[in-house]
Amino acid sequence: MDEPSGAQELLIYGIAAAKAGHLDEARYYLRRVLRLQARPEQRAKALLWLAQVEDNPQAQRDFLEEACLLDPANYAIQRRLAVLKGQLAPDEVFDPEHPPAPEPPEAASQPLQMRRFVCPQCGGKMTFRAGGKTLSCRYCGYEMSLLKALQAGAMVQEQNFVVGMATAKGHVHPTGVRPFVCQGCGATFMVGQGTLSLTCPYCGTPHVAQQETAQQLVLPEAVVPFALSREEIRRKFFRWFDRAGLRGRVWRIRGLYLPAWTFDLGGEIGWSCYVESNNGMGRTERGLHLVYEDDILVPASHTLPGNLLLDAVTHFSTKEAVPYKEEFLVNWPAEVYDVSMSDASLVARRIALERAREFMRVRLRVLFGDPQNVQLNTGGLIIESFKLLLLPAWITRYRAQGKIYHVLIDGQSGEVHAQEPGNWLQRLWRRFQAG
């Protein structure tokens, strides 16, 4: 048999030897990969496997940290490094080569929705419209073509990011909570201990029943407390209502905590573009844009209309968040999340990508004038951490022109976010008439 020479061939031999338990042979081939001009992802994979055949913990850590620098988006490397640092228990890691025992026959017989499309704007489920070439979100109305959805990574397997993160909060819901369910609109809430009844903030139904069985839920890690009283919120709302030139019945304003996922993203986005020279010749320019996004907020509920909730949540400040305690729910119910962390992560990635795209649009124009065919590679964009957060909000509705419109008032700043009748010209005219 010929001695392997290329980096990929050496890597294959090294991994095969490691899996077969031939550790010295594995080290020989994998170290040869590092001495060649191998691609960064090949070097990272060689380092990952060297860490697995190495006995010295410090050497393992050195290999994995170097691999992380070469391939920061490789979750396999991150998981092993987290285990080595004691940040993740080995029994919490999902091992695809040793999956858990199969489900009982009665569970396995139920149909599984293995693939689905997630709205990149609000995290809702997208469905095909007539013709099968366009997808539409049932919550916020966002539409995109099937091709665009595939290019944007909107098609996911259930829990794909959950398994990728491989943390207890990712693939195991650790806490049993007995939530309250509104019999009027179906909204689900967590409440403080001893709360026996509740008026639903959404529909005003005064009878809220407690579920017979507990749900396994991720509890919030932090909460942004209410900063304004009910009377202050009332004044701010009716001041806005008058300035908007609106007339009609207004429902009672009620307070609650809204769930939201918050993500920290880092890594890099590769870019390339085509630049024409004055002599008619052209060239391709390439580079990297470093990314760090702190606390990107994504709504974790679909009870309110999608666009209204998206607009409101992005205006909250997380700097005033404090560690969650159940005492915060004594006077205020907290809605239970119905958008999973894995689905919300796709929205966070889209937000980070749009911010990077806008920055690069300006930056590349400064550097190259009028670059053509700008391409971005998001393979190096990674989600570094996440948490569930509760945001303070006041909810009400009003009737105008025979229809009901929803209002969300920021419990932190008092800013009003509302649906309004008519188009933007009609809304502008009402404000002009109201003075």
Steps between C-alpha positions, in 0.01 A plus 500: 500500500637841405587745777237781507636844412216750461351677803151358452634149448718525810204629698284204393775255598550673835132501592460137396799401716358694798163330468672161479696570819842518327602815687866523397409459135225761537743751653748439215251577221324787678828679584603469134184689404616791719840509328338541157338808345158362589178701496393651836206261539730200432749620759217560748368147450847354544541694826157382619597136451847553648325624815303177510808273476704710745516403869631828641207736589709814439607373157135418422401854592779651289393296198133596539567871556714514186228312310243756619706782355519322166134396481291705749168377357578133572269406789669159547820680598312742726318217677818306578675814620202584724515149651874532556454838675223360721235724343302200371452161662597208273164327554319809368664475157295349220717239326370427147699175493327379818145638483252442783284189512214496247161628607228253595287375206203717586716815486692394193180434308404868512592703190811715540543841343869464426538806276322830508546864403550765768422867440830694506312805629306371804583129541149387403412203285490574128260320267479472122257719312308381197740386231762371743772754412435766764505471880301719737518543879163465669602735782668805345407452133862493379533339155796355316560273203596139553843566347561795732387294801748225415781752443421671832507172691135527602446126456603325821483160657327488837741602778797529263651795685400348833706189432780712357533707816490178707414668828244392756295809427519425130359151477351439846230716661609466862221643714145385558264798508122492546385785274159667479307486173243762402169337414411798279795541261727207588799709611722324755659672801732434791389660827638534850433240766163534669331661198166325459331720240602742232347740251654440159694809384413421136126436497391604849351159587485483882502120527837341443531128571811325627626209294473158659856401404823696510688597184877469467609857433822698492469761774611857422853596595429870531219754516471870416281639783205733448617861526169692467175484694164418346392865528815623321438247224136613467607862456758410237256283309213752491741778407606286201135411426399867485803603292423219253155652451328173596152457645331189632466257786819412692535181705662496844880513499655190660862415577698182439850376429571397140758225429789567266816315406821698497810389307865597487658435159861511395740374237563628153327548166706451188435738211597526137420747223596583145669837442548658156817699432531819296666307215198274465664208677350358816604310807338311786554633851453286811509555874352429841255703707521428874165477680401546862134557576396527865145423617306471176138476617252264332135473615414159647123531467247524217192610696523860376520584128852429376598842365374678811701273730814516287497878496445524877756241611788658307458822702556342843833550676647191666747704708245524783438124514543330837516127591159333489318428825148367536412804712480701178184305408308583818306786340577437134439186293770395252400352167655161425720489189372317192798576271782253563856615552612323183239680286576836661869450428426514125338841548802619699735386224291685240512820707877474541543429128286799396701730727825365356369530143408867553838574658683324216292681237628834630851374571555345158375812324759703693776254406411418141248755374242284328572130572301240309378150588551539876488158670492423873594167660340450843663164578713664769208675675428318825263538793711522813234512771129545560250549781128536559398847617175652627407849374244730671202595285151647524234370265174654385269517198278764345216497250505743206309498171335174599824308557709409806867604514769377742732721704822413684653756735862460609501455880858625509473828307126548442541503121177408318497244220161457339305390199318788333218515247563621146821540299793721594354806321176470698693460825711807417185701421340404834808614689501830304132562585562412866764767515 
